[in-house]
């Protein structure tokens, strides 16, 4: 049977300006996570929050560039399912930099050792604990042997022992303290041998605080977990204090990207206007849309409103650098007042990885009023290649390009608002920007707007609306939207689950090079 998967693709055009990666430099490392939430226990009362907590954690990690085993949270796993998930996790860790294991559900301690309870656990005597449950020590050993640089084990399992009359004879609730192997951080929802609280909003205080803290740009590993502890203590009036066990960890790690290296005051960017539908006549058109050169054919940017609509554009990794460089140099010499050719020369410089040269050309074209060049200057600041990493400066440049009517800039600026990078997080503003880009006919805007509806970010979760937007994007050839449709059909979100249709959409997206679709197909074929 096909597993329930559905890794979705969110388009961030700034990343494409600098490389072919889907995420910015903050997500360059390979990050792999296994997220498990067990609520529906069979031999003891069910738990109200773990399934929802696991979904929240999975959605958060996906947005931060993690590959999540199975494509989403693994829910209500029995012993066999738990073992299978751990085996798949081990396989995916090959070549990974960061491994993250998250578990919400029942856990027990016996003789100083901690165990996680599958939903079919029903111990009659203490020996059953060892055969029916999952030892955390074994998970730590698996992570230590994987070769990953950083291992994170997050345990929202510090609850009253429900198996106390079923063979687990711990003298207190919660889990026992345990040492962290080299390169590992273990985060407990509360202090050793203490019991955590359920919370009042459908999520545990620990997981809610953890998901929020992870998404703050510039927050290092230890700062993140310190903020989690402070937030949980405040939310529970001091009744619950998260606990961390850690060994020395080399290097730095940021869930949501490195800190901004240049101080910048953040000024909220005004909502972008819709792209004007009418263009100037050729005689009055300073951009010379009617003029098409070899520089355009070899280096034009897809969906750039500054060139003729008849030009499809070329992605950076598809640019013939040698031929395009000659063509754009010729175009700039022949038409020195047309800033489009300066901009396209900057794209050629990007393709040959001359990021400093690309930035100079983009700034020259931006000074001449070329809107898409303003967007690409912003991209250099968001990616930190050719300019210091500075999300606030990226937002300022994206705002200028969006105000000039560039729909791709609306998408890039919308992403910053969605994630809170360089601007206050504002899902409503992100939605408005994505809507403007979608109305302008850019399928990436349709895809990103569809994801807001799919996850209920700033809008009421609406799978039908998400599917409609994905269908619109897919009809325009957008691979990420095709992948989104595959995820909807594979998970049965708002439609009857149909793995055959899901596989067809994944295959179409994978054929166009979509990496998430390739992972989804791999998961279906296991």
PATOR-17164 format. One line per field, with one value per residue (C-alpha): x, y, z; chain. Coordinates in steps of 0.5 Angstrom, whole numbers. Example, Ala and Ser with C-alpha at 12.3 -4.5 7.8 and 13.67 -1.06 7.14 Angstrom:
residues 2
px: 25  27
py: -9  -2
pz: 16  14
mol: A  A
This chain:
residues 526
px: 0  3  4  1  6  6  12  10  14  14  17  22  24  30  33  33  36  43  42  38  36  29  31  36  43  40  37  43  45  41  36  32  27  22  16  11  5  1  -5  -10  -8  -11  -10  -10  -14  -12  -8  -12  -6  0  -3  -4  2  6  2  4  12  12  9  14  20  18  17  24  27  27  26  21  20  14  12  9  8  7  1  -1  4  4  11  12  10  15  20  19  19  26  29  27  29  36  36  35  40  46  49  45  48  42  38  32  27  21  16  9  6  7  13  15  22  24  30  33  32  27  22  17  10  7  -1  -1  3  0  5  3  10  16  19  14  17  23  20  13  16  22  28  31  38  37  35  41  45  42  43  51  52  49  55  51  54  48  43  36  32  25  21  14  13  14  7  4  5  -1  2  3  -2  1  8  12  14  17  16  14  12  16  22  29  35  40  46  47  52  57  54  47  42  36  30  25  18  19  25  27  21  16  10  8  1  -3  -5  -11  -11  -11  -3  2  5  12  11  7  13  18  14  14  22  24  21  25  31  38  36  42  41  41  38  32  31  32  27  22  24  22  15  13  15  10  5  4  5  12  9  13  20  23  30  36  41  47  54  59  56  61  59  53  46  40  33  31  37  43  42  42  50  48  43  37  31  25  20  13  13  6  2  4  -1  -4  0  -2  -6  -5  2  5  5  12  13  12  15  22  23  23  18  18  26  28  35  40  41  34  33  39  38  31  28  21  15  20  15  20  21  16  11  13  19  19  25  31  32  40  42  40  44  49  54  59  54  50  55  57  50  49  55  53  46  49  54  48  43  46  40  36  37  34  40  44  40  40  48  47  43  49  54  50  50  57  57  60  56  59  59  52  50  54  50  43  44  46  40  36  39  36  29  29  24  26  33  31  28  35  38  34  35  43  41  37  41  48  52  54  52  52  46  41  33  31  35  32  25  26  29  23  18  21  20  13  11  13  9  13  9  15  18  11  12  19  16  10  15  19  12  10  16  18  25  27  19  14  11  4  0  -5  0  3  -4  -5  2  1  -6  -3  2  -3  -8  -2  -2  4  3  8  4  -2  2  4  -3  -5  0  -3  -10  -7  -4  -9  -4  -8  -14  -19  -16  -19  -17  -22  -19  -12  -14  -17  -10  -6  -10  -9  -2  -1  -5  1  6  8  11  10  3  3  6  1  -4  -1  0  -8  -10  -5  -7  -15  -15  -22  -22  -23  -16  -13  -6  -6  -8  -3  2  1  1  8  11  9  12  18  19  20  25  21  25  19  16  22  22  14  15  20  16  10  14  17
py: 0  7  11  18  23  29  34  41  46  53  57  63  66  70  63  62  68  66  58  52  51  51  55  60  59  58  51  49  44  37  37  30  30  24  27  22  23  18  19  13  8  2  -1  6  12  16  23  29  33  29  28  35  37  33  36  43  40  37  43  48  43  43  50  51  46  40  33  30  22  20  27  29  27  20  19  13  8  1  -3  -5  2  5  0  2  9  9  4  9  15  11  11  18  20  18  24  29  34  35  30  31  26  29  25  26  21  17  15  11  10  4  2  9  8  11  8  11  7  5  5  -2  -3  -7  -9  -15  -15  -11  -15  -13  -6  -8  -12  -8  -1  3  5  12  10  6  12  16  10  10  18  18  12  16  21  27  34  35  31  34  29  33  29  31  25  27  25  21  13  10  3  3  -2  -6  -8  -1  0  7  11  17  20  23  21  20  25  22  24  27  23  28  33  32  36  33  37  35  38  38  37  30  26  31  31  36  40  39  46  49  51  44  44  42  49  46  44  51  54  50  51  59  59  55  60  66  68  69  65  60  53  54  61  57  52  58  62  55  54  62  61  55  57  63  60  55  60  56  49  46  48  45  41  40  35  37  35  40  41  44  50  54  52  56  53  60  62  66  73  79  82  89  93  95  99  95  99  95  95  98  93  92  94  90  89  94  90  96  97  103  103  101  108  111  105  106  99  97  91  91  90  83  81  75  77  77  70  67  71  73  72  68  73  79  84  88  84  82  77  73  71  65  66  62  59  61  54  53  59  58  63  64  65  70  74  75  77  81  85  87  89  93  97  98  100  103  106  100  97  90  88  90  86  80  81  81  74  71  73  70  63  63  65  72  74  81  82  80  85  91  90  89  95  99  97  98  105  106  104  97  94  87  89  92  85  81  86  84  77  78  80  75  69  73  72  78  82  81  77  82  80  87  90  84  86  94  92  87  92  97  92  90  97  98  92  86  80  76  81  80  73  74  79  75  70  74  76  69  67  74  74  82  84  82  76  78  72  77  81  75  73  80  79  72  74  80  75  70  75  77  70  68  61  61  66  61  55  59  62  55  53  58  55  48  50  55  60  67  64  59  52  50  44  46  53  50  45  50  54  48  47  54  53  46  48  54  48  50  44  46  46  39  37  40  37  30  31  33  27  22  25  25  33  35  30  22  19  17  14  13  20  23  19  22  29  27  24  30  35  30  30  38  37  38  35  35  31  26  25  23  18  15  14  12  6  3
pz: 0  -2  4  6  4  0  1  -2  -6  -4  -10  -7  -14  -10  -9  -16  -18  -14  -15  -17  -10  -7  -1  1  4  11  8  4  9  8  14  15  21  23  26  30  34  38  41  39  44  45  52  56  55  48  49  46  43  40  33  32  36  31  25  27  28  21  18  21  19  12  12  14  9  13  9  13  13  10  7  14  21  22  27  31  30  32  34  27  24  29  27  20  21  24  19  13  18  18  10  9  14  9  7  12  16  21  24  28  32  34  39  42  46  52  54  60  65  68  71  69  62  57  53  48  47  40  40  41  47  53  58  63  66  66  61  56  56  53  47  46  46  43  47  47  48  41  37  40  38  31  30  33  28  22  21  22  25  29  32  35  40  42  47  48  52  59  62  67  67  64  64  72  73  66  68  68  75  75  82  78  72  67  64  67  65  60  57  50  46  42  37  40  44  47  49  54  55  62  68  69  73  72  68  63  61  56  54  53  45  42  43  48  51  49  42  41  44  40  33  34  37  31  26  29  24  27  33  35  37  44  44  41  47  52  49  49  56  58  54  57  64  62  59  65  71  72  73  67  66  59  60  55  55  51  49  45  38  33  28  28  27  26  24  20  18  20  24  19  19  18  23  19  21  19  16  14  6  3  0  -7  -13  -18  -24  -29  -35  -40  -43  -47  -54  -57  -59  -52  -49  -45  -44  -52  -51  -59  -59  -58  -59  -58  -51  -49  -52  -49  -42  -41  -34  -34  -32  -32  -34  -37  -44  -49  -47  -53  -49  -45  -41  -39  -32  -29  -30  -37  -39  -44  -41  -47  -52  -47  -45  -52  -54  -48  -49  -56  -54  -48  -53  -59  -54  -48  -46  -45  -38  -39  -43  -37  -32  -37  -37  -29  -30  -34  -29  -24  -28  -28  -21  -21  -16  -14  -22  -22  -16  -20  -26  -22  -18  -25  -28  -22  -22  -29  -27  -29  -24  -24  -23  -16  -15  -16  -12  -6  -8  -7  0  2  -1  2  -5  -8  -2  6  8  10  10  12  6  1  4  2  -5  -6  -4  -9  -15  -12  -12  -19  -21  -22  -20  -18  -13  -10  -9  -6  -1  0  3  7  10  11  15  18  15  15  16  22  20  17  13  11  7  4  2  -1  -5  -7  -10  -14  -17  -18  -22  -26  -29  -25  -23  -17  -14  -15  -12  -6  -5  -5  0  5  4  5  11  14  15  15  12  14  12  5  1  -5  -5  -5  -10  -15  -14  -16  -22  -25  -23  -26  -33  -34  -33  -26  -23  -16  -17  -20  -14  -9  -13  -12  -5  -4  -8  -4  3  1  3  1  -4  -4  -4  -10  -10  -18  -19  -14  -18  -24  -22  -18  -24  -29  -23  -23  -30  -30  -25  -18  -13  -8  -13  -14  -6  -6  -12  -8  -2  -6  -9  -2
mol: A  A  A  A  A  A  A  A  A  A  A  A  A  A  A  A  A  A  A  A  A  A  A  A  A  A  A  A  A  A  A  A  A  A  A  A  A  A  A  A  A  A  A  A  A  A  A  A  A  A  A  A  A  A  A  A  A  A  A  A  A  A  A  A  A  A  A  A  A  A  A  A  A  A  A  A  A  A  A  A  A  A  A  A  A  A  A  A  A  A  A  A  A  A  A  A  A  A  A  A  A  A  A  A  A  A  A  A  A  A  A  A  A  A  A  A  A  A  A  A  A  A  A  A  A  A  A  A  A  A  A  A  A  A  A  A  A  A  A  A  A  A  A  A  A  A  A  A  A  A  A  A  A  A  A  A  A  A  A  A  A  A  A  A  A  A  A  A  A  A  A  A  A  A  A  A  A  A  A  A  A  A  A  A  A  A  A  A  A  A  A  A  A  A  A  A  A  A  A  A  A  A  A  A  A  A  A  A  A  A  A  A  A  A  A  A  A  A  A  A  A  A  A  A  A  A  A  A  A  A  A  A  A  A  A  A  A  A  A  A  A  A  A  A  A  A  A  A  A  A  A  A  A  A  A  A  A  A  A  A  A  A  A  A  A  A  A  A  A  A  A  A  A  A  A  A  A  A  A  A  A  A  A  A  A  A  A  A  A  A  A  A  A  A  A  A  A  A  A  A  A  A  A  A  A  A  A  A  A  A  A  A  A  A  A  A  A  A  A  A  A  A  A  A  A  A  A  A  A  A  A  A  A  A  A  A  A  A  A  A  A  A  A  A  A  A  A  A  A  A  A  A  A  A  A  A  A  A  A  A  A  A  A  A  A  A  A  A  A  A  A  A  A  A  A  A  A  A  A  A  A  A  A  A  A  A  A  A  A  A  A  A  A  A  A  A  A  A  A  A  A  A  A  A  A  A  A  A  A  A  A  A  A  A  A  A  A  A  A  A  A  A  A  A  A  A  A  A  A  A  A  A  A  A  A  A  A  A  A  A  A  A  A  A  A  A  A  A  A  A  A  A  A  A  A  A  A  A  A  A  A  A  A  A  A  A  A  A  A  A  A  A  A  A  A  A  A  A  A  A  A  A  A  A  A  A  A  A  A  A  A  A  A  A  A  A  A  A  A  A  A  A  A  A  A  A  A  A  A  A  A  A  A  A  A  A  A  A  A  A  A  A  A  A  A  A
